[in-house]
């Protein structure tokens, strides 16, 4: 990977750890599942089916997973930065 686009004054050395952090893929997958299950719940309830309750429960579970994986990635980045600054 190349430069992250930060503007440096001429003659300033590059930072050792300048690579961008990887995106938390599991959190993004869980977010997609959450959005799709909310849409499925809306459609299900609009058609008068009580199966929408299952979709609502799945949306709640996947939203909690999204929150957990985003927080986990954030804590991992903070721990890596703290270890690099020592």
C-alpha positions in Angstrom: 0.0 0.0 0.0 1.2 3.5 -0.7 1.0 6.8 0.8 -2.3 7.6 2.7 -2.4 11.1 1.2 -1.3 13.1 4.2 0.7 16.2 3.2 4.1 16.3 4.7 6.6 19.2 4.5 9.5 18.6 2.2 12.3 16.7 3.9 10.1 15.2 6.7 10.7 11.5 7.0 7.8 9.1 6.5 6.2 7.6 9.6 7.1 4.0 10.2 3.5 2.7 10.6 1.6 4.8 8.0 -0.5 2.0 6.5 -4.2 2.4 6.9 -6.0 0.0 9.3 -8.0 -2.8 7.8 -11.7 -2.4 7.9 -13.6 -4.6 10.3 -15.2 -6.9 7.8 -17.3 -8.9 10.2 -18.8 -5.6 11.5 -19.7 -4.6 7.9 -21.2 -8.0 7.1 -23.3 -7.8 10.3 -24.4 -4.3 9.3 -25.5 -5.6 5.9 -27.4 -8.4 7.6 -29.1 -5.9 9.9 -30.2 -3.6 7.2 -31.5 -6.5 5.1 -33.4 -8.1 8.0 -35.0 -4.7 8.8 -36.2 -4.5 5.2 -37.5 -8.0 5.3 -39.3 -7.3 8.5 -41.0 -4.2 7.0 -42.1 -6.2 3.9 -43.3 -9.1 6.1 -45.4 -6.9 8.3 -46.7 -5.0 5.3 -48.0 -8.3 3.9 -49.6 -9.1 7.2 -47.3 -12.0 8.1 -46.2 -12.5 11.7 -42.9 -13.9 10.4 -41.6 -10.3 10.7 -41.0 -11.0 14.4 -38.2 -13.4 13.4 -36.7 -10.7 11.2 -36.9 -8.1 13.9 -35.0 -10.5 16.3 -32.4 -11.2 13.6 -32.0 -7.4 13.2 -31.4 -7.0 16.9 -28.9 -9.7 17.0 -27.0 -8.5 14.0 -27.0 -4.9 15.2 -25.4 -6.1 18.5 -22.8 -8.0 16.5 -22.1 -4.9 14.4 -21.6 -2.9 17.6 -19.3 -5.5 19.1 -17.1 -6.0 16.1 -16.7 -2.2 15.6 -15.7 -1.7 19.2 -13.4 -4.7 19.1 -11.6 -3.2 16.0 -11.4 0.2 17.7 -9.9 -1.3 20.8 -7.4 -3.4 18.7 -6.3 -0.2 16.9 -5.8 1.6 20.2 -3.8 -1.3 21.6 -1.6 -1.4 18.5 -1.0 2.3 18.7 -0.2 2.1 22.4 2.3 -0.7 21.8 3.9 1.2 18.9 4.4 4.3 21.0 6.4 2.5 23.7 
